[in-house]
Amino acid sequence: MSSGSSSSRRPAAKPATQRAKKASREFTRVDLKADSPKIREMEKAEMQRRGFKWGIGIICTICLLALLKITVREAFLKNPQFTLRQVVVKTEGPATAEQIVRVSAITQGMNLLTANLREIQRRILEMPQVKSVKISRDYHGRMTLAVDQRHPVAWIACARLGMRAGTPETGYFLDAEGTLFPCEVVTETYAKLPVIQHEALNQNQPGKKITDLSVTAALSLLEKLQKRQETAAMPSVREIATQYSWGLNITFDDGARVFFGIDDLDDQLARLDRITLEAKHRGWKIDTLNVLVRENIPITFREAPDLEGLQDALTASTSPPAASSRITPRR
């Protein structure tokens, strides 16, 4: 019984066909590379031929590069057609063409192809008088610099910072945007520019915009007054003094002094227009005027004014503002 049971657990013998397939899949790797003196000699000759080809290729490449370098140098770098012979500066403003060329570091005879235009533009833009620069070259020996400069509209003076109007050493200009830049030369036109007196100024870096509220209001008021000067034949502005942080004292060429607030400039200018028109009609010579006041405007005169008809109108008026009008002649 036990013998029969052990014989039943014994594995069955594998078929002959399976043993034959396994034997066919088993193989041994054999290196069949032949080695002999003749073979080694042939391999050496092949390597020499390959090295010779590489050498010839490298030599040809070097010759081609050298030839290309000579061609570029002779055809472009040393070609007189690309040599700088003339610099044309198109500009208008306080900086002269000679100053711009000197700052740009452009030299006579430099090659137009190798000139770094971005570097030249960067140097010129470092000038506080310059707003923008355009550079062009025509490859006929000419380079053109189109420089847009800041145009001064007023001097700015601050004794505390050593800024004095009308002098080339310590004078500073402001353009319409409020950008500060130094004065190089005082021309007749620049000498007639109005002066903004601002002793509380805390910025004097050339090329930077002044953001002070009083200076911004002074420039805005100056622009409006200059437009009236062109259309209504008003006297020119001589000086704008920022006596207070909230007010501006304007001095005109005829000696009149008018006080403005820094806000609501259009309303104050409308009051100035009405008084100026009346003064021109009656021949008044205004000494001081405060247009910040909305009613009963304080005004003084350099000579006794002609009030004929005006006093009667004031007396006949029953409104309180008219009854207390403050027209004060200065004798």
FITOR-344425 format. One record per residue (C-alpha): z, y, x; residue in three letters; residue number from 1. Coordinates in nm, 4 decimals, padded with zeros to 6 digits. Example, Ala and Ser with C-alpha at 12.3 -4.5 7.8 and 13.67 -1.06 7.14 Angstrom:
2
+----------+----------+----------+-----+-----+
!       c3 !       c2 !       c1 ! res !   n !
+----------+----------+----------+-----+-----+
!  00.7800 ! -00.4500 !  01.2300 ! Ala !   1 !
!  00.7140 ! -00.1060 !  01.3670 ! Ser !   2 !
+----------+----------+----------+-----+-----+
//
This chain:
331
+----------+----------+----------+-----+-----+
!       c3 !       c2 !       c1 ! res !   n !
+----------+----------+----------+-----+-----+
!  00.0000 !  00.0000 !  00.0000 ! Met !   1 !
!  00.0924 !  00.2356 !  00.2762 ! Ser !   2 !
! -00.2050 !  00.1405 !  00.4883 ! Ser !   3 !
! -00.4386 !  00.2135 !  00.2056 ! Gly !   4 !
! -00.2818 !  00.5563 !  00.1548 ! Ser !   5 !
! -00.3164 !  00.6617 !  00.5218 ! Ser !   6 !
! -00.6737 !  00.5551 !  00.5277 ! Ser !   7 !
! -00.7491 !  00.7716 !  00.2257 ! Ser !   8 !
! -00.6199 !  01.0905 !  00.4094 ! Arg !   9 !
! -00.8356 !  01.0340 !  00.7204 ! Arg !  10 !
! -01.1251 !  01.2882 !  00.7478 ! Pro !  11 !
! -01.4671 !  01.1607 !  00.6856 ! Ala !  12 !
! -01.7035 !  01.1372 !  00.9781 ! Ala !  13 !
! -01.9570 !  01.4227 !  01.0135 ! Lys !  14 !
! -02.3142 !  01.3386 !  00.9454 ! Pro !  15 !
! -02.5483 !  01.3001 !  01.2391 ! Ala !  16 !
! -02.7704 !  01.5831 !  01.1187 ! Thr !  17 !
! -02.4872 !  01.8407 !  01.1379 ! Gln !  18 !
! -02.4042 !  01.7394 !  01.4964 ! Arg !  19 !
! -02.7684 !  01.7811 !  01.5927 ! Ala !  20 !
! -02.7876 !  02.1390 !  01.4466 ! Lys !  21 !
! -02.4734 !  02.2486 !  01.6341 ! Lys !  22 !
! -02.6065 !  02.1155 !  01.9595 ! Ala !  23 !
! -02.9321 !  02.3077 !  01.9066 ! Ser !  24 !
! -02.7406 !  02.6395 !  01.8677 ! Arg !  25 !
! -02.5526 !  02.6034 !  02.1945 ! Glu !  26 !
! -02.7401 !  02.7484 !  02.4963 ! Phe !  27 !
! -02.6628 !  02.8807 !  02.8443 ! Thr !  28 !
! -02.7737 !  03.2292 !  02.9725 ! Arg !  29 !
! -02.9634 !  03.1988 !  03.2956 ! Val !  30 !
! -03.0611 !  03.4930 !  03.5186 ! Asp !  31 !
! -03.4249 !  03.4392 !  03.5983 ! Leu !  32 !
! -03.4755 !  03.7500 !  03.8127 ! Lys !  33 !
! -03.6684 !  03.6418 !  04.1102 ! Ala !  34 !
! -03.5766 !  03.7737 !  04.4519 ! Asp !  35 !
! -03.7852 !  03.7399 !  04.7586 ! Ser !  36 !
! -03.8922 !  03.9573 !  05.0568 ! Pro !  37 !
! -04.2296 !  04.0163 !  04.8994 ! Lys !  38 !
! -04.0775 !  04.1321 !  04.5698 ! Ile !  39 !
! -03.8366 !  04.3643 !  04.7497 ! Arg !  40 !
! -04.1234 !  04.5165 !  04.9444 ! Glu !  41 !
! -04.3196 !  04.5784 !  04.6258 ! Met !  42 !
! -04.0187 !  04.7446 !  04.4593 ! Glu !  43 !
! -03.9672 !  04.9695 !  04.7613 ! Lys !  44 !
! -04.3303 !  05.0807 !  04.7509 ! Ala !  45 !
! -04.3007 !  05.1577 !  04.3784 ! Glu !  46 !
! -03.9924 !  05.3708 !  04.4378 ! Met !  47 !
! -04.1737 !  05.5627 !  04.7117 ! Gln !  48 !
! -04.4671 !  05.6322 !  04.4831 ! Arg !  49 !
! -04.2322 !  05.7492 !  04.2089 ! Arg !  50 !
! -04.0409 !  05.9777 !  04.4491 ! Gly !  51 !
! -04.3665 !  06.1244 !  04.5771 ! Phe !  52 !
! -04.4736 !  06.2108 !  04.2228 ! Lys !  53 !
! -04.1372 !  06.3796 !  04.1525 ! Trp !  54 !
! -04.1606 !  06.5753 !  04.4762 ! Gly !  55 !
! -04.5105 !  06.6964 !  04.3968 ! Ile !  56 !
! -04.3941 !  06.8007 !  04.0476 ! Gly !  57 !
! -04.0975 !  06.9982 !  04.1830 ! Ile !  58 !
! -04.3126 !  07.1739 !  04.4444 ! Ile !  59 !
! -04.5706 !  07.2686 !  04.1795 ! Cys !  60 !
! -04.2968 !  07.4036 !  03.9509 ! Thr !  61 !
! -04.1517 !  07.6168 !  04.2316 ! Ile !  62 !
! -04.4943 !  07.7529 !  04.3177 ! Cys !  63 !
! -04.5658 !  07.8369 !  03.9552 ! Leu !  64 !
! -04.2318 !  08.0180 !  03.9180 ! Leu !  65 !
! -04.2898 !  08.2125 !  04.2370 ! Ala !  66 !
! -04.6391 !  08.3054 !  04.1227 ! Leu !  67 !
! -04.5032 !  08.4136 !  03.7832 ! Leu !  68 !
! -04.2371 !  08.6287 !  03.9495 ! Lys !  69 !
! -04.4950 !  08.7974 !  04.1708 ! Ile !  70 !
! -04.7212 !  08.8544 !  03.8712 ! Thr !  71 !
! -04.4422 !  09.0115 !  03.6633 ! Val !  72 !
! -04.3322 !  09.2314 !  03.9523 ! Arg !  73 !
! -04.6783 !  09.3533 !  04.0326 ! Glu !  74 !
! -04.8089 !  09.3811 !  03.6763 ! Ala !  75 !
! -04.5007 !  09.5293 !  03.5095 ! Phe !  76 !
! -04.2114 !  09.6229 !  03.7353 ! Leu !  77 !
! -04.4208 !  09.7978 !  03.9998 ! Lys !  78 !
! -04.6928 !  09.9130 !  03.7652 ! Asn !  79 !
! -04.6996 !  10.2970 !  03.7667 ! Pro !  80 !
! -04.7903 !  10.2888 !  03.3980 ! Gln !  81 !
! -04.4324 !  10.1776 !  03.3191 ! Phe !  82 !
! -04.2621 !  10.4183 !  03.5609 ! Thr !  83 !
! -04.0671 !  10.7010 !  03.3957 ! Leu !  84 !
! -04.2276 !  11.0342 !  03.4765 ! Arg !  85 !
! -04.1250 !  11.2528 !  03.1826 ! Gln !  86 !
! -03.8204 !  11.2794 !  02.9535 ! Val !  87 !
! -03.8698 !  11.4703 !  02.6278 ! Val !  88 !
! -03.5520 !  11.5856 !  02.4492 ! Val !  89 !
! -03.5890 !  11.6913 !  02.0873 ! Lys !  90 !
! -03.2672 !  11.8623 !  01.9825 ! Thr !  91 !
! -03.1122 !  12.1792 !  01.8520 ! Glu !  92 !
! -02.7492 !  12.2720 !  01.8917 ! Gly !  93 !
! -02.4782 !  12.3691 !  02.1392 ! Pro !  94 !
! -02.5625 !  12.0968 !  02.3938 ! Ala !  95 !
! -02.8660 !  12.1734 !  02.6100 ! Thr !  96 !
! -03.1419 !  11.9274 !  02.6972 ! Ala !  97 !
! -03.0285 !  11.9297 !  03.0624 ! Glu !  98 !
! -02.6766 !  11.8285 !  02.9605 ! Gln !  99 !
! -02.8052 !  11.5445 !  02.7457 ! Ile ! 100 !
! -03.0277 !  11.4070 !  03.0245 ! Val ! 101 !
! -02.7445 !  11.4333 !  03.2749 ! Arg ! 102 !
! -02.5030 !  11.2442 !  03.0489 ! Val ! 103 !
! -02.7623 !  10.9751 !  02.9722 ! Ser ! 104 !
! -02.7920 !  10.8928 !  03.3457 ! Ala ! 105 !
! -03.1716 !  10.8647 !  03.3150 ! Ile ! 106 !
! -03.3376 !  10.8870 !  03.6563 ! Thr ! 107 !
! -03.6906 !  10.9778 !  03.7501 ! Gln ! 108 !
! -03.8955 !  10.6736 !  03.8454 ! Gly ! 109 !
! -03.6902 !  10.4149 !  03.6574 ! Met ! 110 !
! -03.8830 !  10.1342 !  03.4902 ! Asn ! 111 !
! -03.9309 !  10.1771 !  03.1172 ! Leu ! 112 !
! -03.9326 !  09.8015 !  03.0579 ! Leu ! 113 !
! -03.6004 !  09.7336 !  03.2254 ! Thr ! 114 !
! -03.4244 !  10.0498 !  03.0982 ! Ala ! 115 !
! -03.1232 !  09.9621 !  02.8810 ! Asn ! 116 !
! -03.1819 !  10.1804 !  02.5756 ! Leu ! 117 !
! -02.8559 !  10.0775 !  02.4090 ! Arg ! 118 !
! -02.6554 !  10.1863 !  02.7105 ! Glu ! 119 !
! -02.8390 !  10.5184 !  02.7235 ! Ile ! 120 !
! -02.7723 !  10.5717 !  02.3527 ! Gln ! 121 !
! -02.4041 !  10.4857 !  02.3972 ! Arg ! 122 !
! -02.3617 !  10.7440 !  02.6744 ! Arg ! 123 !
! -02.5230 !  11.0205 !  02.4687 ! Ile ! 124 !
! -02.3162 !  10.9378 !  02.1599 ! Leu ! 125 !
! -02.0006 !  10.9885 !  02.3645 ! Glu ! 126 !
! -02.0789 !  11.3613 !  02.3625 ! Met ! 127 !
! -01.8665 !  11.5163 !  02.0825 ! Pro ! 128 !
! -02.1541 !  11.7506 !  01.9889 ! Gln ! 129 !
! -02.3849 !  11.4577 !  01.9047 ! Val ! 130 !
! -02.4086 !  11.2902 !  01.5639 ! Lys ! 131 !
! -02.6936 !  11.0430 !  01.6212 ! Ser ! 132 !
! -02.9573 !  10.9484 !  01.8796 ! Val ! 133 !
! -03.3002 !  10.7852 !  01.8525 ! Lys ! 134 !
! -03.4786 !  10.6732 !  02.1707 ! Ile ! 135 !
! -03.8459 !  10.5814 !  02.1988 ! Ser ! 136 !
! -04.0801 !  10.5001 !  02.4897 ! Arg ! 137 !
! -04.4574 !  10.4975 !  02.4863 ! Asp ! 138 !
! -04.5183 !  10.3024 !  02.8114 ! Tyr ! 139 !
! -04.7203 !  10.5855 !  02.9551 ! His ! 140 !
! -04.4385 !  10.7208 !  03.1662 ! Gly ! 141 !
! -04.2644 !  10.9071 !  02.8810 ! Arg ! 142 !
! -03.9272 !  10.8570 !  02.7113 ! Met ! 143 !
! -03.8302 !  11.0639 !  02.4057 ! Thr ! 144 !
! -03.4719 !  11.1385 !  02.3048 ! Leu ! 145 !
! -03.4314 !  11.2651 !  01.9470 ! Ala ! 146 !
! -03.0737 !  11.3940 !  01.9366 ! Val ! 147 !
! -02.9145 !  11.5176 !  01.6145 ! Asp ! 148 !
! -02.6326 !  11.7558 !  01.7053 ! Gln ! 149 !
! -02.3423 !  11.8966 !  01.5080 ! Arg ! 150 !
! -02.4011 !  12.2567 !  01.4073 ! His ! 151 !
! -02.0969 !  12.4825 !  01.4321 ! Pro ! 152 !
! -01.9980 !  12.6771 !  01.1226 ! Val ! 153 !
! -01.6727 !  12.8269 !  01.2519 ! Ala ! 154 !
! -01.4415 !  12.8602 !  01.5485 ! Trp ! 155 !
! -01.0953 !  12.7139 !  01.5231 ! Ile ! 156 !
! -00.8083 !  12.8822 !  01.7064 ! Ala ! 157 !
! -00.4551 !  12.7626 !  01.7783 ! Cys ! 158 !
! -00.2646 !  12.9405 !  02.0548 ! Ala ! 159 !
! -00.0053 !  12.6620 !  02.0645 ! Arg ! 160 !
! -00.2746 !  12.4110 !  02.1680 ! Leu ! 161 !
! -00.4590 !  12.6567 !  02.3946 ! Gly ! 162 !
! -00.7604 !  12.6843 !  02.1637 ! Met ! 163 !
! -00.9077 !  13.0348 !  02.1701 ! Arg ! 164 !
! -01.2164 !  13.1476 !  01.9852 ! Ala ! 165 !
! -01.5099 !  13.3054 !  02.1643 ! Gly ! 166 !
! -01.4540 !  13.1508 !  02.5084 ! Thr ! 167 !
! -01.6563 !  12.8663 !  02.6624 ! Pro ! 168 !
! -01.3586 !  12.7227 !  02.8524 ! Glu ! 169 !
! -01.1035 !  12.6998 !  02.5701 ! Thr ! 170 !
! -01.3181 !  12.7547 !  02.2603 ! Gly ! 171 !
! -01.3703 !  12.4870 !  01.9968 ! Tyr ! 172 !
! -01.6129 !  12.4641 !  01.7062 ! Phe ! 173 !
! -01.5957 !  12.2966 !  01.3669 ! Leu ! 174 !
! -01.8993 !  12.1641 !  01.1865 ! Asp ! 175 !
! -01.9319 !  12.1524 !  00.8077 ! Ala ! 176 !
! -01.7632 !  11.8105 !  00.7991 ! Glu ! 177 !
! -01.4604 !  11.9305 !  00.9952 ! Gly ! 178 !
! -01.5443 !  11.7546 !  01.3227 ! Thr ! 179 !
! -01.4064 !  11.9264 !  01.6321 ! Leu ! 180 !
! -01.6160 !  11.9748 !  01.9470 ! Phe ! 181 !
! -01.5904 !  12.2064 !  02.2488 ! Pro ! 182 !
! -01.7941 !  12.5178 !  02.3168 ! Cys ! 183 !
! -02.0167 !  12.4964 !  02.6232 ! Glu ! 184 !
! -02.1991 !  12.8294 !  02.5976 ! Val ! 185 !
! -02.1237 !  13.1363 !  02.3850 ! Val ! 186 !
! -02.4499 !  13.2696 !  02.2442 ! Thr ! 187 !
! -02.4935 !  13.5763 !  02.0279 ! Glu ! 188 !
! -02.5114 !  13.3577 !  01.7179 ! Thr ! 189 !
! -02.1993 !  13.1634 !  01.8058 ! Tyr ! 190 !
! -02.0079 !  13.4828 !  01.8828 ! Ala ! 191 !
! -02.0593 !  13.5963 !  01.5214 ! Lys ! 192 !
! -01.9162 !  13.2797 !  01.3669 ! Leu ! 193 !
! -01.5969 !  13.3200 !  01.1605 ! Pro ! 194 !
! -01.2651 !  13.2097 !  01.3056 ! Val ! 195 !
! -01.0200 !  12.9741 !  01.1358 ! Ile ! 196 !
! -00.6683 !  13.0569 !  01.2590 ! Gln ! 197 !
! -00.4405 !  12.7569 !  01.2158 ! His ! 198 !
! -00.1230 !  12.7607 !  01.4226 ! Glu ! 199 !
!  00.0106 !  12.4450 !  01.2574 ! Ala ! 200 !
! -00.2795 !  12.2361 !  01.3876 ! Leu ! 201 !
! -00.1639 !  11.9099 !  01.5453 ! Asn ! 202 !
! -00.4999 !  11.7608 !  01.6492 ! Gln ! 203 !
! -00.7447 !  11.8770 !  01.9138 ! Asn ! 204 !
! -00.9366 !  11.5632 !  02.0119 ! Gln ! 205 !
! -01.3089 !  11.6429 !  02.0490 ! Pro ! 206 !
! -01.5415 !  11.4346 !  01.8369 ! Gly ! 207 !
! -01.2766 !  11.3578 !  01.5741 ! Lys ! 208 !
! -01.2673 !  11.4907 !  01.2207 ! Lys ! 209 !
! -00.9739 !  11.7159 !  01.1328 ! Ile ! 210 !
! -00.8148 !  11.5933 !  00.8110 ! Thr ! 211 !
! -00.5657 !  11.8782 !  00.7724 ! Asp ! 212 !
! -00.5707 !  11.9978 !  00.4095 ! Leu ! 213 !
! -00.5693 !  12.3669 !  00.5018 ! Ser ! 214 !
! -00.8658 !  12.3278 !  00.7359 ! Val ! 215 !
! -01.0585 !  12.1251 !  00.4769 ! Thr ! 216 !
! -00.9956 !  12.3933 !  00.2127 ! Ala ! 217 !
! -01.0937 !  12.6689 !  00.4588 ! Ala ! 218 !
! -01.4283 !  12.5011 !  00.5320 ! Leu ! 219 !
! -01.4981 !  12.4452 !  00.1628 ! Ser ! 220 !
! -01.4155 !  12.8081 !  00.0819 ! Leu ! 221 !
! -01.6261 !  12.9303 !  00.3740 ! Leu ! 222 !
! -01.9290 !  12.7372 !  00.2478 ! Glu ! 223 !
! -01.8929 !  12.8822 ! -00.1019 ! Lys ! 224 !
! -01.8499 !  13.2369 !  00.0291 ! Leu ! 225 !
! -02.1532 !  13.2082 !  00.2555 ! Gln ! 226 !
! -02.3674 !  13.1009 ! -00.0414 ! Lys ! 227 !
! -02.2493 !  13.4105 ! -00.2292 ! Arg ! 228 !
! -02.3254 !  13.6201 !  00.0767 ! Gln ! 229 !
! -02.6890 !  13.5059 !  00.0653 ! Glu ! 230 !
! -02.7352 !  13.5620 ! -00.3084 ! Thr ! 231 !
! -02.5046 !  13.8546 ! -00.3921 ! Ala ! 232 !
! -02.5079 !  14.0492 ! -00.0644 ! Ala ! 233 !
! -02.1342 !  14.0015 ! -00.0111 ! Met ! 234 !
! -01.9820 !  14.0942 !  00.3263 ! Pro ! 235 !
! -01.9537 !  13.8190 !  00.5866 ! Ser ! 236 !
! -01.6326 !  13.6306 !  00.6515 ! Val ! 237 !
! -01.4724 !  13.7314 !  00.9782 ! Arg ! 238 !
! -01.1531 !  13.5265 !  00.9791 ! Glu ! 239 !
! -00.9646 !  13.2698 !  00.7708 ! Ile ! 240 !
! -00.5923 !  13.2538 !  00.8464 ! Ala ! 241 !
! -00.3823 !  12.9642 !  00.7164 ! Thr ! 242 !
! -00.0598 !  13.1605 !  00.6872 ! Gln ! 243 !
!  00.0884 !  12.9102 !  00.4447 ! Tyr ! 244 !
!  00.0232 !  12.5452 !  00.3752 ! Ser ! 245 !
! -00.0851 !  12.6426 !  00.0237 ! Trp ! 246 !
! -00.2821 !  12.9621 !  00.0893 ! Gly ! 247 !
! -00.5668 !  13.1167 !  00.2895 ! Leu ! 248 !
! -00.6030 !  13.4801 !  00.3905 ! Asn ! 249 !
! -00.9687 !  13.5810 !  00.4236 ! Ile ! 250 !
! -01.0771 !  13.8870 !  00.6241 ! Thr ! 251 !
! -01.4291 !  14.0166 !  00.5596 ! Phe ! 252 !
! -01.6499 !  14.2302 !  00.7829 ! Asp ! 253 !
! -01.5857 !  14.5366 !  00.5688 ! Asp ! 254 !
! -01.2109 !  14.5053 !  00.6331 ! Gly ! 255 !
! -01.1149 !  14.3651 !  00.2931 ! Ala ! 256 !
! -00.8461 !  14.0968 !  00.2932 ! Arg ! 257 !
! -00.8415 !  13.8482 !  00.0087 ! Val ! 258 !
! -00.5761 !  13.5835 ! -00.0462 ! Phe ! 259 !
! -00.6768 !  13.2436 ! -00.1900 ! Phe ! 260 !
! -00.4845 !  12.9328 ! -00.2832 ! Gly ! 261 !
! -00.6206 !  12.6054 ! -00.1496 ! Ile ! 262 !
! -00.6680 !  12.4632 ! -00.5010 ! Asp ! 263 !
! -00.8975 !  12.5700 ! -00.7874 ! Asp ! 264 !
! -01.1273 !  12.7619 ! -00.5562 ! Leu ! 265 !
! -01.4010 !  12.8029 ! -00.8172 ! Asp ! 266 !
! -01.1662 !  12.9827 ! -01.0599 ! Asp ! 267 !
! -01.0460 !  13.2133 ! -00.7840 ! Gln ! 268 !
! -01.4016 !  13.2858 ! -00.6739 ! Leu ! 269 !
! -01.4934 !  13.3741 ! -01.0320 ! Ala ! 270 !
! -01.2132 !  13.6338 ! -01.0329 ! Arg ! 271 !
! -01.3362 !  13.7644 ! -00.6974 ! Leu ! 272 !
! -01.6901 !  13.7962 ! -00.8353 ! Asp ! 273 !
! -01.5744 !  14.0065 ! -01.1298 ! Arg ! 274 !
! -01.3655 !  14.2390 ! -00.9142 ! Ile ! 275 !
! -01.6374 !  14.2673 ! -00.6487 ! Thr ! 276 !
! -01.8943 !  14.3600 ! -00.9110 ! Leu ! 277 !
! -01.6649 !  14.6291 ! -01.0528 ! Glu ! 278 !
! -01.5865 !  14.7571 ! -00.7022 ! Ala ! 279 !
! -01.9557 !  14.7853 ! -00.6194 ! Lys ! 280 !
! -02.0236 !  14.9675 ! -00.9460 ! His ! 281 !
! -01.7409 !  15.2185 ! -00.8932 ! Arg ! 282 !
! -01.7640 !  15.2461 ! -00.5151 ! Gly ! 283 !
! -01.4169 !  15.1040 ! -00.4522 ! Trp ! 284 !
! -01.3185 !  15.0082 ! -00.0981 ! Lys ! 285 !
! -01.0852 !  14.7142 ! -00.1386 ! Ile ! 286 !
! -00.8086 !  14.6755 !  00.1159 ! Asp ! 287 !
! -00.6141 !  14.3740 ! -00.0141 ! Thr ! 288 !
! -00.6674 !  14.1422 ! -00.3070 ! Leu ! 289 !
! -00.4827 !  13.8342 ! -00.4316 ! Asn ! 290 !
! -00.7072 !  13.6163 ! -00.6485 ! Val ! 291 !
! -00.4500 !  13.3374 ! -00.6634 ! Leu ! 292 !
! -00.2847 !  13.5332 ! -00.9446 ! Val ! 293 !
! -00.4521 !  13.4645 ! -01.2782 ! Arg ! 294 !
! -00.3449 !  13.7834 ! -01.4570 ! Glu ! 295 !
! -00.2414 !  14.1291 ! -01.3405 ! Asn ! 296 !
! -00.4202 !  14.0701 ! -01.0118 ! Ile ! 297 !
! -00.2637 !  14.2704 ! -00.7254 ! Pro ! 298 !
! -00.5216 !  14.4888 ! -00.5491 ! Ile ! 299 !
! -00.4990 !  14.7840 ! -00.3081 ! Thr ! 300 !
! -00.7658 !  15.0236 ! -00.1837 ! Phe ! 301 !
! -00.8362 !  15.2013 !  00.1422 ! Arg ! 302 !
! -00.9261 !  15.5147 ! -00.0494 ! Glu ! 303 !
! -00.8244 !  15.6534 ! -00.3871 ! Ala ! 304 !
! -01.0365 !  15.4574 ! -00.6376 ! Pro ! 305 !
! -01.2405 !  15.5962 ! -00.9224 ! Asp ! 306 !
! -01.0506 !  15.4843 ! -01.2314 ! Leu ! 307 !
! -01.2334 !  15.7023 ! -01.4816 ! Glu ! 308 !
! -01.2696 !  15.5172 ! -01.8085 ! Gly ! 309 !
! -01.0690 !  15.2250 ! -01.6790 ! Leu ! 310 !
! -00.7311 !  15.3881 ! -01.7451 ! Gln ! 311 !
! -00.8417 !  15.4806 ! -02.0975 ! Asp ! 312 !
! -00.9436 !  15.1232 ! -02.1598 ! Ala ! 313 !
! -00.6099 !  14.9995 ! -02.0316 ! Leu ! 314 !
! -00.4176 !  15.2502 ! -02.2428 ! Thr ! 315 !
! -00.6160 !  15.1691 ! -02.5563 ! Ala ! 316 !
! -00.5644 !  14.7982 ! -02.5092 ! Ser ! 317 !
! -00.2713 !  14.6511 ! -02.6951 ! Thr ! 318 !
! -00.2587 !  14.3209 ! -02.5130 ! Ser ! 319 !
!  00.0449 !  14.2835 ! -02.2811 ! Pro ! 320 !
! -00.1566 !  14.1660 ! -01.9772 ! Pro ! 321 !
! -00.3826 !  14.4701 ! -01.9913 ! Ala ! 322 !
! -00.0909 !  14.7074 ! -02.0447 ! Ala ! 323 !
!  00.0745 !  14.5878 ! -01.7256 ! Ser ! 324 !
! -00.2354 !  14.5678 ! -01.5053 ! Ser ! 325 !
! -00.1455 !  14.6126 ! -01.1405 ! Arg ! 326 !
! -00.4302 !  14.8137 ! -00.9900 ! Ile ! 327 !
! -00.2486 !  14.9968 ! -00.7151 ! Thr ! 328 !
! -00.4454 !  15.2561 ! -00.5203 ! Pro ! 329 !
! -00.3503 !  15.2927 ! -00.1582 ! Arg ! 330 !
! -00.3669 !  15.6533 ! -00.0368 ! Arg ! 331 !
+----------+----------+----------+-----+-----+
//
